[in-house]
Every structure is written in C-alpha cells, then in structure tokens.
Amino acid sequence: MRREWSSPAVARSTRVHYGWVILAASFATLGVMYGTTFAFPVFFVALVQEFGWSRASTASIFSLNMMVAGLSAPLAGHLVDRYGPRRVLPWGAVLLGSGLLLSAATSSLWHLWLAFGLVDALGGGILGPVAHTALLSNWFIRSRGSAIGIAFAGMGAGLFVFSPLAQAAMDRVGWRGAFLVLGVLSLALLLPLTVLCQRDRPEELGLGPDGEWEPRRPSVSPAGRPVGAAEGPSLATALRSPGFWGFVSCYFFTPVSMMSVTTHQVAHVVDLGFEKTTAVSVLGTVGLLSSVGRVMFAILSDRIGRVWTATLSYGCSALGILVLMLLTPTWGAGWLYVFALFFGIAFGARGPIVSAMTADTYRGRHYGTIFGLIHLSNGLGAAVGPWVGGALYDATGSYRLAFAMALTAAGLACVSLWLARGPRPAAGR
C-alpha cells in the first residue's frame, strides 16, 4: 500500500515543518488564480477593439466574474467546513482552467459572461481567500497575520508574472491564443499544487501550529471532520454582532475602490497616449509591489495593530488614485510609476489584515461559513466597481469621475473597518 509523503511518519522525519509547505502551496495557488484572473485588464483593450463593445459592457465580464466569485464564497466556506480544503481545492483548479480555455472560443459577449464570468469565477471562488484563510488559520495562530500576508502576497506575484505573460502571448498568438496559454498553464500548475494541501490541521500529522514540532492528538474523525477544533461563535451569533456588518461593509467598499481602478487603468493609460506595453508594465509593477505590501503590512499588523495598519494602507491607496486621476500626458511616464508605488504597495494589503481580523474574531468550527458570507460582499463590491467605472466613462468620456468614486469608496471602507473592531462574540448557538 502506497504511503503518503504527507503522512505523520514522513512529516516528522523531514527537516521542513509541513506548515511551511502549506504556506508555500497557498502562496503559489493564490498567485496562479489571481494572476490569470486579473490579467483581464490586458485583454480589455483588445476586446473593445475587436468587438466594438462599450467600456461598461466589456467591464461587465470582469464584474460578473467578481460577483460570481463572491456569491460562491459562502458555498466554498461551507464546503471547507464540512469536507476540508484538500477535498475542495482540486475542483476549483479544474473550473478555473476550463473557464480560461472556453474564453478563447468566444464570439459574443454572452460567451465571455458564461466562460470567464461564470466557470472561471466559480473556480476562483473555490481557490480564493476563503479556503486558504481557513486552512492557514489552523496551521498558524501566533503569526496568523504574517502567514496570511505571505500567502496573499502570491496574488501580487501572480499579477506581476501573468499580466506581462498574457501581453506577450497576445502579441504572438492573439488574445484567443493568450486565453489558451493561461488556461493550459493554470491547469498544469494548480492541480499539482492542490495535492500539497493534503492536511487541514497540524494535529493530523502530530505537529503543532506556527512551525512547532510537538506532537498533538489527531483532530480528524473517521468521517474526515475536525473533532478537536474550538467551537467558536455560531453563524447566528456572528450575524447578531455589529462587527460582522462592519466587516461586510469594509469588504464591499474596498473592492469598489480598487477594482474600479485596476480594471480600467490599462485602458486609461492608453487613452492618455502612452504605449500599451508601458501600461501593462505599470500593471505588472502594481502586482510586484502588492506582493511586498501584503507581507509588509501583514507583519506590521502583528506589531502595531491591524486597524492602524489598514488605515495607513488606505492612505497609500488614496495617494495613488489621486495621482492617476490628475495625471496628464505632459507629466511623463515617471508619474505612472509614482502611481504604481503608492497604489501597488497597498493593493490587496487589506486582504490579509481583515482576513486575520475575522479569524481572530470568529475562528472555530463555523469560521469558513462565516468568512464566506463576509467575503460575499467582496465579490459584490468587485462587481460594482468595474461596471460603474465603465458606465461613468461611457457617460462622460473620462475616468476622472470613476476615480473620484474610488477615492470615496476607500474612505468609507476605512471607516467601516474601525466600526468592525470589537470583542470576540461568545461561542454558542
């Protein structure tokens, strides 16, 4: 009978604690998922040029993707609670890759709504932050914020890698070929990565959290459900807590702000007269700096507090958006990288911070379901931002009003996070 390399005996005999394997796999999985999905702004101009769609109609493809991913988050959380990440993540890999492959065959708007907006989004919802936050919250307790920040840094790394890759593929084989390249790569990378996430809790391997080697009693029943986890607040208790709705509001307004910028930034920079390669380079730079910022702000949050750290990141985002909103062709390309610096260093920084805050508040048997419901508002906000940004451009011929909306939404998100602070709800029904 084949012995699993992630069995307790093998895990104890290796020099690397399996928690670090889980962290590395989460980093890479989120990188591929996020990088391929958020390469859509690279396709934006090509789709507008080929089909003649309006900016709002083209942005609706990405908006639908974000909405479906958000709506599927509660289901993903429930499945993670019931079956564990290791049984759920492979399905996400198959759906994400299939959606990208189907996108290459599109000939009308509704085809992309179905392929990228539905199939790809369902895969992204399963592979996204809900499952990985639940998984990492079991493997890291004292350094939870830092661990989640490192894993979420994979999102920025993915954007840095896959945006230029998509543009390079598009230059050689067209946008349809680029979708095929991304689809094949995602399947080839994600399916092996999900195999690494074979253990939901350190106790299953006789290990402790936070890299500790002390053996613990296995916490999985024969049915595969955790039996040693703390009960934690129930869903009903969470819904009655004011902090829950503060998190919901924060998770809504943050992507309204961020996605209204990222979806349209390549088109906006091209409209200003800059080369498309420059616009894509700036998008990749945002992704690279995002990786640095996610780790930096997450580590900082473990030291000076999560809310103060998040507030600092919102200030950086606001400065970046303001530069992009006021930018004119006479300013020169250097100002694009000033925008990338401030916007990129804070782009996604709230993800690990707020995820850690929700884990601090609601960790327990029902955390996946609770966080999935909170994360639903993230998908709705990410759907609203790109579409409204495109609609405002179609109505005014400029992105200035859209970026002003992004500034306002960032302020509202910051206020919401302060309102979400509060004591951990009591366990129970």
N, C-alpha and C positions, 0 to 999 in steps of 0.2 A: 504494500500500500504506500502511495507517494506521501512523503512527509512535507507539509507546507513550510516554506522558508520563513514564514512569519509565525511559526509555532512557538510556544513558550520556551522549549529547549533551545531552538535556534536563536531566538531573540535574546536569551540570557547568555549565549556563547559568543555573540558578536560584540565588537567594540563600540558600535553605534547604537545608542538608545533608539527604540523604534518610534518614539515620539518625533525625533528629528526626521525620520523617513516620512511620517505622516505630514509634517510641516512642509517638507520639500515637495511632496506629491501635491499638496494643496496649492502651493505657490505655482507649480507648473500647470496644474489643471485650470486654475483661475486665469493664468496667463493665456493659455490657448483659447479658452472660452471667451474671455473678454477681448483678446486681440482680434479674433476672427469676427466677432460681432461688431465691435467698434471700429472695424475697418470700413464700415458702411459709408462714412463721410467721404472716403476716397472714391467710392462708386457714385456718389451723389451727382457730381457734375456730368459724368458720362451718361447717366440715366436721363438727366434733364435734356442733354444734347441729343440723344438718340430718339427719345420718345416724345419730347416736347411737353412733358408734364410740368405743371406749376410747381413752385418750391414747396407749397403746402402739401400737394398730392404726393410728391416724392418723399417728403419728410414723414408722411403718414405711414410709410413702410416701416421706418425705424420706430415711429411712435407705437405702431401695433405690436412690434417685437417687444418693446419695453412693457407695454400694458399686459401682454400675454405672459411674459416672464414674471411680472408682478402678481398677476392673478393666480399663476401656478405655484407661487411661493408657499401659500398655506398648505396646499396639497403636498408639495415637496417636504415641508416641515413635518406634516403628519406621517408621511411615509418613512422619513428618517426616524421619528419617534418610535414607529411600530417595527420597522424592519432593520434599521441601522443604515448608515451611509454606504456600506460596502455592497448592499443589495440594490441600492437605488442609483448610484452614480453611473454604472455602465449604460443604463437606459438613456441617460442624458447625453452621453457621448454619441450614441447611435442617432438620436434625434437631431442633435446639433449638426453632425456631419451630413446627414441626409438632407437637412434643410438647405445647407450651402450648395450641395450638388444639384438639388432641384432648382435653386435660384438661377443656375446657369442656363436653364431651358426656358426661361420666362419670355413671353412675348406681349404681355399686357400687365397692367397694374395689379389686377387681382391675382395673377400668378405669383407675384412677389409678396403680396399680402399672405397668400397661403404658404409659400415655401419659406420665406425669410421671416414673415410676420407671425406665423403660427408654428410650423415644425421646428425651425431653428430656435425660436423663442422658448418652446417647451423644453428643449434640450438645455438651453441656457438657464432656465428656471430651476431645473434639477441640479445642474452642475454649479450653480451660483453660490452666493454668500451664505444662504440659509443652511445648507448641508455642511459646508466647511466650518462655519461658526459653531454649529452644534458639535461637530467632530473635534475641533480644536479645543473647545471648552472642556471636554473630558480629559484631554491629554495635557492641558496647561491650565493651571489655576493661579499661582502667584504671578506668573508672567503672561497672563492671558492677553492683555492689551498688546504687548510686544509681539506675541506669537501670531495673533490675528493680523497685526500690522504687517509682519513679514510675509504672511501668506497673501494678504491682499495686495502687497507690492507686486505680486505676479501679474495683476491686472495692468499696471502701468508698463511693466516689462513687455507684456503681450502687445500692448498698443504700440510701443516703440519698435517691436520686431515686425508685426504683421501689417501695419499701415504702409511702410515703405515696400514690404514684400508684395502687398496687393497692388501697389502702383507699378512696381517693376514687372509683375506678371501682366498687368493690364497693358503696359507699353509693348509687350511682346506678343501676347495672345488675345488681347481684348478683354473687356470686362466679363464676358461669359467664361472665357478660359481662366480668368482670375478667380471667379467663384469656384470653378472646378479644382483649382490648385488648393484653395483654402479648405474645401470640403475633404479632399483626399488627405491633406496634412492633418486636419483635425481628427479624423478617424484613426490615422496611423499613430498619432501621439496620445490621444485621450484614452483609448481602450487599454493600452498597457499601464497608463498612469492610474486608472481606476483600480487596477489589480493591486497596487501598492496600498490602497486604503482598505485593507482587509480586516483591520481590527478597530472596533469602535471605541474601546476603552483600554487603558493601560493594564487594568486588573486582569484582562483576558490573557495577558502574557506574563502575569506575575510581576509586573512592573508598577512603579509609581508615576504620578504625573510630574511635569516640569523636569524631565530628564533624570528622575531618581530611579535607582535600581532596586529598591526594597520591594520584595515580593508582596503582592496583595492577593486576596481571595478572588478568583474569577467571578465576574459580575454578570455573567450571561446565563440565562436559563436554557434548558434543552430546546425551548421554543425559539431561542435567539433574542429574547427581550432582556433588557437590563434589569437586574434584580437588586443591585447594590447602590443604585443612584439615590440621591436625596429626592424626597417627594417634590419639594419646591411648590411655588404658587400654582394653583389650578388656572385653567383658562378663564373661568368665571371670575376668580379673584383678580386676575390681571386686567380683565375688561372693566372692573369697577375702580381700578386705581387711576388717578389723574395722570400719573407718569406715563401710562400706556398711551394715552391720547397725545401727550406731548411728543413721545417718540414717533407716533403716526404722523403728526404734523411736520416734524423735522424731516422724516423720511419722504414726505411729499414735496416740500418746498425746495429741499436741496437738489434733487434731480431736475425740477423745473428750471432752476437756475443753471446748473451745469450742462444739462443736455441741450438746452436751447442755444448754448454757445458751441459745444463740441460738434453737434450735428451740422451746423451751418458755417463753422469757422473756415473750412477749406473753400467753400463757395464764396464767402465774404472776402477772403484774401485774394482770390482770383478776380472777383469783381473790382477790387481796388487796383488791379493792373499788375499784380505780382505773378511770377511764373507758378504753374501748378506744382512743379517739383519743390519750390520753396514752401508753398502752402502745406504740402504733405510732410515736408521736413519739420515744419513747425509743429504739426500734429504729432509726429513721432517724438519730438523733443518734449512736448507736454506729457506724453506717456512715460518717457525716461525719467523726467523729473518727478512724475507722480509716484514712481517706484521708490525714489529716495524720500519723498514727502510722507508716504504712507508709513514707512518704517520710522522716520524721524519723529513724526507727530505721535505715533503709537507709543514709542518709547518715552517720549516726553509726557504723554498722558499718564503713564505709570508712576511718574515722578512729581508732577505739579498738579495733577488732577485732569480728568477727562474734559470737563466743560470748559475750563480756561484754555486748554489746548485747542479744542474745537473752535472756540471763539477767535483765537489767533489765526487759525486756518481760514475761517470765513473772511477775515480781514485781507488775507493774501488773495483769496479768490476775487474779492471786490476790486482790489487794485488792478488785477489782471484784466477783468472785464472792462473796467473803466478805460484802460489803455486801448483795448481793442475797439471799444465804442467810439473813441475820439480819434483813432488812427486815420490818417490820410496818406495818399501816395507820396506826398512830399516829405514825409517823416523818414522814409528809408526803411530797409528790411531789418535793420537792427532793432527797431521798436517791436517787431514781431516776436523777437526772442525775449524782449522785456516782458511782453505779454505771456510768453510761454513760461518764463521763470516764475512769475507770481501765480499765474493760473495753474501751471503744471505742478508746482511744489505742493499745492493744496488740493489738487484734483483727486478726489477719492479719499482724501485724508480722513473725512468724517466716517467713512465706512467702517474701518477697524475700531475707531473710537466709540461710535454709537453702538456697534455690534457688541463691543466689550461691556458697555454700559447696560445693554439689555441682558447680557449673560450674567453680569453682576446682580441684576435685579430679579431675573426670572429663571435662573438656571435650576433645572430639575427635570423630572420625567416629562413635563409638558412644554419644555422650552422650545423644541422645534416647531410645534404648532403655534405657540405664542409669537415667536420671532417671525414665523411665516406670515402671520396676519399683520404684524407691524410692517414687514417688508413688502406686503401687497401695496401699501401706499407709495413705496419707492417706484414700483412699476407704473402706477398711475401718474405720478409726477413726471417720470421719464417719458411717458407717452404724451402728456400735455405740453411739455417744454418744446420739443422739436416741431410739433404741428403748429402751435401758436406762433412760434418764431417764424415759420414759413408763411403762415397766414398774414402776419404783420408785414413781412417783406412784400408779399403779393399786393397788399393794400397800400403800402407807402413807397415801395421801390427802394427801401433801405432797411438795414438791420439795426439801426440805431434804437428804435423803439423796442425791438426784441431784446437787445442787450440791456436796456433800461429795466425791462421786466425781470431780466436775470439778476440784476443788482438788487431789486426789491425783494425777490424771492429768497436770495441769500440772507438778507436781513431778517426776514420772517422765520427762516429755518433756524437761525442762531437764537432768536428769542424763544422759539419752541423748545429748543434743547435745554435752555435754562429752566423753562417751566416743567420739563420732564424730570428734573432732579427730585429725588425724594427717597424715603426709606424703602427697603425691600418689603413687598407685601408678604403677609404671613402665609405659610403653607396651608393647604387645605382646599376644601371644595367651596 
